[in-house]
Amino acid sequence: MAPGSIEAIHHIKVIARIASGARLIALCLPSRKAEEGVTPGGLRIGLALCGALGLAVIAAQAKAAGAPVAVDAAIVLATDVSRSIDDEEFALERRGYADAIRSQQLLDAISTGPHGAIAVSYVEWAGDGEEKVVVDWTVIRNLADARAFAAAMTAAPRSYLGRTAIGAAIDFSFALFAESGFDAARRVIDIAGDGTSNQGRLVTEARDAAVGAGAVINGLAIYNKKAAMMGGYLAMHTHPPGGLAQYYRENVIGGPGAFVVEIDDFRTFGEAMMRKLVNEIADARPNG
């Protein structure tokens, strides 16, 4: 490994992340004196966040040691947080993801896979250059893992409030697989959004590049009723000719078994995401 090479720099970054994670976990464990000033609810949230950190550190350590963690699917949950989604709708999205990850249906599907585990990362995106990993790669095998992931996600603030760059979101999400350290039977990018791309790289170019490199891109198209009622550009952006689901089929999704789920109410986001994840895990199983 040559000093200054991409591989060397990446190796140093991994070690730094592991060390930083270990320190954070240590800091999460309160002293007896500190516990006296912490409410039970606050302590539970803190411990849940520590659990998510611990899972991420374990995965990073396995990667650094050259031992990839075997999972049935590696899934990037990439959700649109652009300006067409108001705070109430954003809250329903977040709650829907948390409910889906913790659902018994999803946990049952995970348990029946060859490895009994999936790896998940949660990303928020808006305009070109506005992409953020909110929860890093986490292995989910059971309810405790799912609760830790959901707690870390719901505790984070909203990342952006910009335009809509789906192509950039796909590029960013696909790059995360190289950092995951997992041996996954299937690599999936889940794009959830309520509008067409209006900034950045062409969606079809990003889609074709990711699919050509072995990823599957699925979509969750949200019919935004509030945006439709406002009229003008916002209505056109969220309701293109033929509908948003058709736009996703033609421009966003790709790869073996790729599909779009369409919803017309943010309140049904959790149920739709749960069904979507269950289907993606089933698609990752070997035939026969």
N, C-alpha and C positions, 0 to 999 in steps of 0.2 A: 504494500500500500504506500504510494508515493506521498511524501509530505505536501500538503496543499492541494492534493487531488480531490475530486468530488467525493470519492469514497472515504478519504480520510476525514474530510470536513463533516460528512454525514455521520461517521463513526463517533466523532467528538460530540456532535449534537445529541446523539442517542445517549451517550454516557452522561452528558450534562443534564438531560431530561430525567434520567433515572436518579441521579444524585439529588436534583431539585425535588423530585417527587418524594424521595425518602425523607428529606428534611421537612416537607410539608406534612407528611403523615405523622412525624414525630411531634410537630407543632399542634396537630389536631388533638393529640391526647392531652386533656387538661390535667393540671395538678389538682390535688385535693382542695387547695385554697381557691383555685380558679373555679372549680365545680360549684362552690358555694354561691357564686354570682351568676350562674347560668340557669336559665329556666329549663324545665324538662323538654319543652318543644324545641328550644334552641339547641339543646344537647343532642336530640334525635337528629335534627337536620345536620348538625356538625358531623356526627358519626356517619350519617349516610354519605356525605360528601367525602369523608375520609375513605369510606368503602370504595367509592368510585375511583379515588386516587390510587388506592391499593391495587385495584384491578388493572389500571393503566400501567402502573409500575411493573407488575408481574409480567404483563405482555411485553413491555420494553426490555426487561431483563432477559426474557427468553430470546428475543430477537438479537440482543447484543451478544448472547452466548452462542448464537448460530443455531438455535433450536427453534424453528418455527412452530407456532401453536396451531394444531390442526382444528379447523372449524368447518361446519357444513356450508356456511356462507359468510362472506364479508360484505356488509351493507352500509353504504353511506346514505344517511337520511338528510337530504338537501332540501331545505324548505325556503320558500319565497317569503321575505319580510319587507317587500318593497312598499312604496307609499300608498298603493291601492288597497292595502290591507290595514285597516285601522286597529287601534289598540285592543278593542273588544274581540275582533276576529283573530288577532295575534294570540291573545290569551286562550282562545278556544283551540287554536292550532297546538299550542304548547301542552294544554291539558289533554288534547287528543293523543298526542305522541306519548305522553306519560301513561295514559290509560291503556294504550295499545301495547306498550312495552311490558306493562305489569299484568296484562290479561292472562287468564288461565289458558285460554285457547292458544295463545302464542307460546306459552311455556310448555304446553302439551306437545305442540308441533316441534319445538326445539328438542324435547326429550326423546322423540322418536327418531331423530337423525342418527346417522352412523357415529358421529362424534358427540352428539348431545350438546352442542354448543354453536353459537353464532358470534361473530364479531360485529359491533355496530359503532359507528361514529356519527355525531349529529352536527350538521353544518347549517348556518344561516347565510343567505345571500340576497343581494339586491342588484345594484348597478355594477358596471364593469370595474373590477378591482375591489368590490365590496363583498368579500367572502371570508367567513370566519369559522374555525372549528370551535364550537361551543363545548362539546364533550368529545374528548379524544377516544381513540379505539378502546373499546371495552368488550371483554368476553362475557357473554350472558349464557349461563347454564341453568339458573334457578331464580326463584322469586327474590332472594336477597340481592343477587346481581342486578336484576331488573329494577328493584327499588332504588339501589344506589345510583344507577344510570339516570333514572327519572328524577331523582332529587337533585343531582348535579345540573341537569338540564333546566328544571323549573326554577332553580335558584339564580340562574344567570340573567342579566338584563337583556333587553332586545338589542340586537347588534347593529341594525341599519334601518333606514327609512328612505331609500333611494329609488332609482329606476329599476328596470328588469332586464338583466343580462343572463339569459339562460345558458348561452354558449360558454360564457366565462365560468358559470357555476358547474357545468359539466367538466370543463378542463380542470378546475380546482379539485373537484371531487375525485376525478380519476387519478390525479397525482397522489392522493392519500393512500392508494393501495400499495404504492411502492414503499411507503413508510410503515405499513401496518405490521409487518413481521408475522403474518399468518399464512398458513397453508390452507387455502380455501378452495372448495370444490366449485364455487360460483362467486363471482364478484359483481355486485349489483349497486347501481346508483339509482336512488329513489328521488325523483324530482317532483316536488309538490308545489303548485302555484296557482295563481288566479288570473294570469294574463299572458300575452304574447311577449316575445323578446323585443325590446326596443333600444338596445344598446350593446356594444361590444361585438365579439366574433359571431359569425353566422352560426345559428344553432345546428344546422345540418352538418357543417364542417366539424364542429366539436363532437357531435353525435357519431359521425362516421369514424373519426379518429379513435374515440373510446371503444366503440364496438369492434373496430378493426384490431384493436389491441387485446380483445378478449372480454370486455365488460358487457353487461346487460344493463340497459337503461329502461326503467319503468316509470310511469307517470301517474300522479294523482291530480286531476284537473278539477279546480274548485269554481263552481258557478257563483260569482259574487253578485248577489241581488242588489246590494247597496250601490255598487258601482254602476249597475245597469240603470238604476233609477236616476242617477246623476246626469246621464246623457253625455253628449259630446265625445271628446277623445277618450275619456276614461271608460265609457261604455264600449267604444270600438276596441280599445286595448284589451279589455277583459272578455269581450264577446265578439270574436272575429267571425267572418262569414263561415258558416258550417258548424260553428261552435268551438269552444276551447278544446274539448276532448278530441275533436277531429284534427285540430291544429297540432296537438301533442302527438297524435298517431302519425301525422305526416312529417313532423319536424323534430320531435324530441326523442321518442322511444326508439329502441333498436336492440338487436341481438336475439338469440334463440329464446322463444317463448315470451318476448316482451309484450307488455299489455298496459292499458290505461284504465284507471278507475275514475269514474266521474261522480261528484257529489254536488248537490245544489244548496247545501246548508253547512256552515262551518260547525254546527253542533253535531253533525254526523261524522266529523273528521276522524275521531278516535276509532269508531267502529269500522270505517272504511280502511284506515291504516292497519288495523289489526288483521282484517281479512287479506289485505295486500301482502303483509309480511308473512302470514301463514302460507299463502300461495308461493311466495318467493322461496321459502324454506323447502316446501314440497318439490319445487322445480330443481333444487340443488341435490336431491337424492339420486343415487345411481339407479338406472333402469333395471328392472328385474329384482 
